[in-house]
Amino acid sequence: MKIDRLIAIMNYLLRHGKTSAQKLAEEFEVSVRTIVRDMETLGQAGIPIQSTYGVDGGYNIMDTYVMDKRLIDRQDYDHIITALYALLSAYTDKSVEQTVDKLLPIYAHVDAEEICRKSGALPAHAIHLDFSVACEDWDVNKSMQILESAIRQQRIVTFRYTNNENVKKQMEVEPVRLEFKWYNWYLIAFHPGHQDYCMFKLVRMEEITVLDKANTVNHEVCDIVLQDERKVITVTLRGRAAIRFKCREYLNGEVTKEYQNGDFEFRFCVPESEVYWYGVILSFGNNVTIVEPQSVIDRILATCDEIQKHYEKNE
């Protein structure tokens, strides 16, 4: 619908600033002529649209404009509060709770707000995201507080880092953002020596120190795209019926073949150097047989041989 597109265009301009008509046309899959008409419609509706011409031309909304909160309905409010409570479960920072307290009186009904405040219960939403696993490590929480402060102050940090090959290196980088993914906290940072962005797992960082040195670059966070350079392999296994759901739960793949006795073939793609999926395979014991690739079969045989020799040596 046109009204939905107009609101979406407003949101896009408020987030991204000046944008060309061609870019907006590509983003919303309409013609440039349609975008021009949409800009005229927004202007007639009282939205302070500014247009500039030339190579760097485009449309933007004046900085003094504040979007009418009536454009946000109850479902939008639920999404915002759900996201904030998810952040609150993942990050132990009072400022997030304070943000929730500011929003609830604005959008929630007074009665519902009082009930929530007195009982300590969360508002009733259809979806609840619990990322409490993200804040279980006290040392990681402490590191996050140090890094968040450095990010806000735009200060360079130094730390000792142990990589996946167990090699320790002293790093000096410009922290850009903290990111929770793959069940771990990571730091996205700019490495001045490499002139590129990289990712560091917080649990592998030690002796973090904020230096009295400002960042050398003004980092545009929304433009940072990290390429995952880890080698990915496709693994096919044959498993017994007893581990069918465990494969789906822990290995995130698909069943490609089923047998009359309940056995099945399962295929999944994983970074070759990561240890989690490999540990899961070992935990299945003789309930699973790797079909391919041969490199994984060889790795399992070597691991089992080393374990056997270790126990024989210590008998």
C-alpha positions as CSV (number, residue, x, y, z in Angstrom):
1,M,0.0,0.0,0.0
2,K,1.1,3.5,-0.7
3,I,0.7,4.8,2.9
4,D,3.0,1.9,4.1
5,R,5.6,2.8,1.5
6,L,5.5,6.5,2.5
7,I,6.0,5.6,6.2
8,A,8.8,3.2,5.2
9,I,10.5,6.0,3.1
10,M,10.3,8.4,6.1
11,N,11.9,5.8,8.4
12,Y,14.6,5.1,5.8
13,L,15.5,8.8,5.4
14,L,15.5,9.4,9.1
15,R,18.0,6.5,9.5
16,H,20.2,7.0,6.5
17,G,20.0,10.8,5.8
18,K,20.3,12.2,2.4
19,T,19.5,9.5,-0.3
20,S,19.2,9.8,-4.0
21,A,15.9,9.1,-5.8
22,Q,17.6,6.2,-7.7
23,K,18.7,4.6,-4.4
24,L,15.2,4.9,-3.0
25,A,13.7,3.5,-6.1
26,E,15.9,0.5,-5.9
27,E,15.2,0.1,-2.1
28,F,11.4,0.2,-2.5
29,E,11.3,-1.5,-5.9
30,V,9.4,1.3,-7.7
31,S,10.3,3.8,-10.4
32,V,12.2,7.1,-9.9
33,R,9.1,8.9,-11.0
34,T,7.1,7.2,-8.3
35,I,9.7,8.3,-5.7
36,V,9.4,11.9,-6.9
37,R,5.6,11.8,-6.5
38,D,6.0,10.2,-3.0
39,M,8.3,13.1,-2.0
40,E,5.7,15.6,-3.2
41,T,3.0,13.7,-1.2
42,L,5.2,13.8,2.0
43,G,5.8,17.5,1.5
44,Q,2.1,18.2,1.2
45,A,1.5,16.2,4.4
46,G,3.8,18.5,6.3
47,I,6.9,16.4,6.4
48,P,9.9,18.8,5.9
49,I,11.5,17.1,2.9
50,Q,14.6,18.8,1.5
51,S,15.9,18.1,-2.0
52,T,19.3,18.9,-3.5
53,Y,20.6,18.5,-7.0
54,G,23.9,17.5,-8.5
55,V,26.3,14.6,-8.1
56,D,25.7,14.4,-4.4
57,G,22.1,15.3,-4.6
58,G,19.1,13.5,-3.0
59,Y,16.3,13.8,-0.5
60,N,16.5,14.2,3.3
61,I,14.3,15.1,6.2
62,M,15.2,18.2,8.2
63,D,17.0,17.4,11.5
64,T,14.4,19.3,13.5
65,Y,11.6,16.9,12.5
66,V,10.3,14.5,15.1
67,M,8.0,11.7,14.0
68,D,4.5,11.6,15.4
69,K,4.4,8.8,18.0
70,R,0.9,8.0,16.9
71,L,2.4,6.3,13.9
72,I,3.6,3.6,16.3
73,D,0.8,1.2,17.1
74,R,0.4,-1.4,19.8
75,Q,2.2,-4.1,17.8
76,D,5.1,-1.8,17.1
77,Y,5.3,-1.1,20.9
78,D,5.3,-4.9,21.6
79,H,8.2,-5.3,19.2
80,I,10.2,-2.5,20.8
81,I,9.6,-3.8,24.4
82,T,10.3,-7.4,23.4
83,A,13.6,-6.3,21.8
84,L,14.5,-4.3,24.9
85,Y,13.8,-7.1,27.3
86,A,15.9,-9.4,25.1
87,L,18.8,-6.9,25.4
88,L,18.1,-6.7,29.2
89,S,18.4,-10.5,29.5
90,A,21.7,-10.4,27.6
91,Y,23.4,-7.4,29.0
92,T,23.6,-6.4,32.6
93,D,23.5,-2.7,32.3
94,K,21.1,-0.4,34.3
95,S,20.7,2.0,31.4
96,V,18.7,-0.6,29.4
97,E,16.3,-1.1,32.3
98,Q,16.0,2.7,32.6
99,T,15.1,2.9,28.9
100,V,12.3,0.3,29.4
101,D,11.0,2.4,32.3
102,K,10.9,5.5,30.1
103,L,9.0,3.8,27.3
104,L,6.4,1.9,29.3
105,P,4.6,5.0,30.7
106,I,4.5,6.5,27.2
107,Y,2.9,3.6,25.3
108,A,1.4,1.2,27.9
109,H,-1.9,1.6,29.5
110,V,-1.6,3.0,33.1
111,D,-3.4,0.0,34.7
112,A,-1.1,-2.5,32.9
113,E,1.9,-0.5,33.8
114,E,1.0,-0.4,37.5
115,I,0.4,-4.2,37.5
116,C,3.8,-4.8,35.9
117,R,5.5,-2.4,38.3
118,K,3.9,-3.8,41.5
119,S,4.2,-7.5,40.6
120,G,7.6,-7.3,38.8
121,A,6.1,-9.2,35.9
122,L,6.9,-8.5,32.3
123,P,4.1,-7.2,30.0
124,A,2.3,-10.0,28.2
125,H,3.8,-10.4,24.7
126,A,3.4,-13.2,22.1
127,I,7.2,-13.6,21.9
128,H,9.8,-13.5,24.6
129,L,13.5,-13.7,23.8
130,D,15.8,-15.0,26.6
131,F,19.5,-14.4,26.0
132,S,20.5,-14.8,29.6
133,V,23.2,-17.2,28.5
134,A,25.0,-14.2,27.1
135,C,25.7,-12.7,30.6
136,E,26.6,-15.9,32.5
137,D,30.4,-15.2,32.4
138,W,31.4,-12.5,34.9
139,D,34.8,-11.8,33.3
140,V,33.1,-11.3,29.9
141,N,30.6,-8.9,31.5
142,K,33.5,-6.9,33.0
143,S,35.2,-6.8,29.6
144,M,32.0,-5.6,27.9
145,Q,31.8,-2.6,30.3
146,I,35.4,-1.6,29.6
147,L,34.9,-2.0,25.8
148,E,31.6,-0.2,25.7
149,S,33.2,2.8,27.5
150,A,36.0,2.8,24.9
151,I,33.5,2.6,22.0
152,R,31.6,5.6,23.4
153,Q,34.8,7.6,24.0
154,Q,36.2,6.5,20.6
155,R,39.4,5.4,22.3
156,I,41.9,2.7,21.1
157,V,42.2,-0.4,23.3
158,T,45.0,-3.0,23.7
159,F,44.7,-6.6,24.9
160,R,46.3,-10.0,24.7
161,Y,44.4,-12.4,22.4
162,T,44.5,-16.2,22.0
163,N,43.3,-17.2,18.6
164,N,41.8,-20.5,17.5
165,E,45.2,-22.1,17.0
166,N,46.1,-21.2,20.6
167,V,48.6,-18.5,19.5
168,K,48.7,-15.5,21.8
169,K,49.2,-12.0,20.3
170,Q,49.2,-8.5,21.7
171,M,46.6,-6.4,19.8
172,E,46.0,-2.7,19.5
173,V,42.7,-1.8,17.8
174,E,39.9,0.7,17.5
175,P,36.7,-0.8,19.0
176,V,33.6,-0.3,17.0
177,R,30.7,-2.4,18.4
178,L,29.9,-5.4,20.6
179,E,28.0,-8.2,19.0
180,F,26.3,-11.3,20.4
181,K,26.3,-14.2,17.9
182,W,26.9,-17.9,17.8
183,Y,26.2,-18.0,21.6
184,N,29.2,-15.7,22.3
185,W,30.0,-12.0,22.7
186,Y,32.4,-10.6,20.1
187,L,34.2,-7.3,19.5
188,I,34.1,-5.7,16.1
189,A,37.2,-3.5,15.7
190,F,39.3,-1.7,13.2
191,H,43.0,-2.8,12.9
192,P,45.0,0.3,11.9
193,G,47.9,-1.9,10.8
194,H,45.8,-4.0,8.4
195,Q,43.4,-1.1,7.6
196,D,40.5,-3.5,7.9
197,Y,37.8,-4.6,10.4
198,C,38.1,-7.8,12.3
199,M,36.3,-9.8,15.0
200,F,37.5,-10.9,18.4
201,K,35.8,-13.3,20.8
202,L,35.6,-11.7,24.2
203,V,36.3,-14.8,26.2
204,R,39.7,-15.0,24.4
205,M,40.6,-11.4,25.3
206,E,42.8,-10.7,28.4
207,E,44.3,-7.6,30.1
208,I,42.1,-5.1,28.2
209,T,43.3,-1.6,28.6
210,V,41.8,1.6,27.2
211,L,44.6,3.9,25.9
212,D,44.6,7.7,25.9
213,K,44.6,7.6,22.1
214,A,41.7,8.6,19.9
215,N,40.5,6.5,17.0
216,T,42.2,7.3,13.7
217,V,38.9,6.8,11.7
218,N,35.3,7.9,12.1
219,H,33.7,4.5,11.9
220,E,30.3,4.3,10.2
221,V,28.9,1.2,12.0
222,C,26.1,0.5,9.5
223,D,28.6,0.2,6.6
224,I,30.8,-2.4,8.3
225,V,30.5,-5.8,6.7
226,L,32.7,-8.6,7.8
227,Q,33.5,-11.5,5.5
228,D,33.5,-14.9,7.2
229,E,36.8,-16.3,5.9
230,R,36.6,-19.6,7.7
231,K,36.7,-22.7,5.5
232,V,33.2,-24.3,5.4
233,I,32.8,-28.0,4.8
234,T,29.7,-30.2,4.1
235,V,29.5,-33.3,6.4
236,T,27.2,-36.3,5.7
237,L,26.6,-38.8,8.4
238,R,24.4,-41.9,9.0
239,G,22.8,-42.0,12.4
240,R,20.5,-44.2,14.4
241,A,17.0,-43.2,15.2
242,A,17.9,-42.4,18.8
243,I,19.9,-39.3,17.8
244,R,17.7,-38.0,15.0
245,F,16.3,-35.0,17.0
246,K,19.7,-34.3,18.6
247,C,21.2,-34.0,15.1
248,R,18.5,-31.5,14.2
249,E,18.9,-29.6,17.5
250,Y,22.7,-29.3,17.6
251,L,23.9,-29.6,14.0
252,N,21.4,-27.4,12.1
253,G,21.2,-29.5,8.9
254,E,18.7,-31.7,7.1
255,V,17.7,-35.3,6.8
256,T,18.5,-36.4,3.2
257,K,17.7,-40.1,3.4
258,E,15.7,-42.5,5.6
259,Y,16.0,-46.2,6.1
260,Q,13.4,-48.8,7.1
261,N,15.1,-49.6,10.4
262,G,14.9,-46.0,11.5
263,D,18.4,-45.0,10.5
264,F,18.8,-41.8,8.5
265,E,21.4,-39.7,6.6
266,F,22.0,-36.2,7.7
267,R,23.8,-33.4,6.0
268,F,25.1,-30.1,7.5
269,C,27.6,-27.4,6.7
270,V,30.1,-26.1,9.3
271,P,33.3,-24.1,9.7
272,E,36.0,-26.8,9.5
273,S,38.1,-25.3,12.4
274,E,35.3,-24.9,14.9
275,V,35.3,-27.4,17.7
276,Y,31.6,-27.4,18.8
277,W,30.1,-29.5,16.0
278,Y,33.1,-31.9,16.2
279,G,32.5,-32.4,20.0
280,V,28.8,-33.1,19.3
281,I,29.8,-35.8,16.8
282,L,32.2,-37.4,19.3
283,S,29.5,-37.3,21.9
284,F,27.2,-39.5,19.7
285,G,29.7,-42.3,19.9
286,N,28.7,-45.4,17.9
287,N,25.3,-44.0,17.2
288,V,26.7,-42.2,14.2
289,T,29.0,-43.0,11.2
290,I,30.5,-40.2,9.1
291,V,29.9,-40.9,5.4
292,E,31.9,-38.0,4.1
293,P,34.3,-36.1,3.8
294,Q,37.2,-38.5,4.4
295,S,39.1,-35.7,6.3
296,V,36.5,-35.8,9.1
297,I,36.7,-39.6,9.3
298,D,40.5,-39.5,9.5
299,R,40.3,-36.8,12.2
300,I,37.9,-38.9,14.3
301,L,40.1,-42.0,14.0
302,A,43.2,-40.0,15.0
303,T,41.4,-38.5,18.0
304,C,40.1,-41.9,19.2
305,D,43.6,-43.3,18.8
306,E,45.2,-40.5,20.8
307,I,42.6,-40.9,23.6
308,Q,43.1,-44.6,23.8
309,K,46.9,-44.2,24.0
310,H,46.5,-41.5,26.7
311,Y,44.4,-43.8,29.0
312,E,46.7,-46.8,28.3
313,K,49.7,-44.7,29.3
314,N,48.0,-43.6,32.6
315,E,46.8,-47.1,33.7
